[in-house]
């Protein structure tokens, strides 16, 4: 292993780079997971950060949360009879019920994936 250095003032600083150069897109759930790890599981957060696996982990959590939400919302709406017919007949009731379903689905996702 050969290290190269850059001289900055009177100091030589090693040129270090992470092995993983991929760009990860982190959404709201990934950021929530990051904050949770920083505050409640600092050793896990530090370990992931130092090994270069943190951003992939956060992107994976974010993707899993979105997939779960995309599955739960239509399933819960179908079970509770929230249909397009209801939307056409009574929009305000449909909006209220869908908001309730979305909130419950998000609570499940947060509890099972983000804060686990």
C-alpha positions as CSV (number, residue, x, y, z in Angstrom):
1,X,0.0,0.0,0.0
2,X,1.6,3.2,-1.1
3,X,0.4,6.5,0.3
4,X,0.8,9.9,-1.4
5,X,0.9,13.2,0.5
6,X,0.0,16.8,-0.2
7,X,2.0,19.6,1.4
8,X,-0.2,22.2,3.0
9,X,1.8,24.9,4.6
10,X,4.4,23.1,6.8
11,X,2.4,19.9,7.0
12,X,2.1,16.8,4.8
13,X,-1.5,15.5,4.7
14,X,-2.2,12.0,3.3
15,X,-4.4,11.8,0.2
16,X,-7.2,9.5,1.4
17,X,-10.3,8.6,-0.5
18,X,-13.2,6.2,0.2
19,X,-13.4,3.1,-1.9
20,X,-17.1,3.7,-2.7
21,X,-17.4,6.6,-5.2
22,X,-21.1,6.0,-5.9
23,X,-23.5,8.9,-5.5
24,X,-26.4,8.0,-3.2
25,X,-29.7,9.8,-3.1
26,X,-30.9,10.0,0.4
27,X,-34.5,11.0,1.1
28,X,-36.5,11.8,4.2
29,X,-36.5,8.3,5.6
30,X,-32.7,8.0,5.1
31,X,-32.1,11.3,6.9
32,X,-34.4,10.3,9.7
33,X,-32.4,7.0,10.0
34,X,-29.1,9.0,10.0
35,X,-30.4,11.2,12.8
36,X,-31.6,8.2,14.8
37,X,-28.3,6.5,14.5
38,X,-26.4,9.6,15.5
39,X,-28.5,10.2,18.6
40,X,-29.2,6.7,19.8
41,X,-26.7,4.3,18.3
42,X,-23.6,6.4,18.0
43,X,-21.2,3.4,17.9
44,X,-23.1,1.9,14.9
45,X,-23.2,5.3,13.2
46,X,-19.5,5.8,13.7
47,X,-18.7,2.2,12.5
48,X,-20.8,2.6,9.3
49,X,-19.3,6.0,8.7
50,X,-15.7,4.9,9.1
51,X,-16.1,1.8,7.0
52,X,-17.7,3.8,4.2
53,X,-21.0,1.9,4.4
54,X,-23.2,4.7,5.9
55,X,-24.5,6.3,2.7
56,X,-25.4,2.9,1.1
57,X,-27.1,1.9,4.3
58,X,-29.1,5.1,4.4
59,X,-30.1,4.8,0.7
60,X,-31.2,1.2,1.2
61,X,-33.3,2.2,4.2
62,X,-34.9,5.0,2.3
63,X,-35.7,2.8,-0.7
64,X,-37.1,0.1,1.6
65,X,-39.3,2.6,3.3
66,X,-40.7,4.0,0.0
67,X,-41.4,0.4,-1.2
68,X,-43.2,-0.4,2.0
69,X,-45.3,2.8,1.8
70,X,-46.1,2.0,-1.9
71,X,-47.4,-1.4,-0.8
72,X,-49.2,-0.5,2.5
73,X,-51.2,2.5,1.3
74,X,-53.1,0.8,-1.5
75,X,-53.5,-2.4,0.5
76,X,-55.0,-0.5,3.5
77,X,-57.2,1.6,1.3
78,X,-58.6,-1.5,-0.4
79,X,-59.3,-3.2,2.9
80,X,-61.1,-0.1,4.3
81,X,-63.1,0.5,1.1
82,X,-61.5,3.8,0.2
83,X,-62.1,3.7,-3.6
84,X,-62.4,5.9,-6.6
85,X,-66.1,5.7,-6.2
86,X,-65.9,7.2,-2.8
87,X,-63.6,9.9,-4.2
88,X,-66.1,10.8,-6.8
89,X,-69.0,10.8,-4.3
90,X,-67.5,12.5,-1.3
91,X,-64.0,14.1,-1.9
92,X,-63.6,15.4,1.6
93,X,-64.2,12.1,3.3
94,X,-61.9,10.4,0.8
95,X,-59.1,12.9,1.6
96,X,-59.6,12.5,5.3
97,X,-59.5,8.7,5.2
98,X,-56.5,8.6,2.8
99,X,-54.6,11.0,5.1
100,X,-55.4,8.7,8.0
101,X,-54.2,5.7,6.1
102,X,-51.0,7.4,5.0
103,X,-50.3,8.5,8.6
104,X,-50.8,4.9,9.9
105,X,-48.6,3.5,7.1
106,X,-45.9,5.9,7.8
107,X,-46.0,5.1,11.5
108,X,-45.6,1.4,10.7
109,X,-42.6,2.2,8.4
110,X,-40.9,4.4,10.9
111,X,-41.3,1.9,13.7
112,X,-40.3,-1.2,11.6
113,X,-37.5,0.2,9.4
114,X,-36.2,3.6,10.5
115,X,-36.2,3.2,14.3
116,X,-35.4,-0.5,14.4
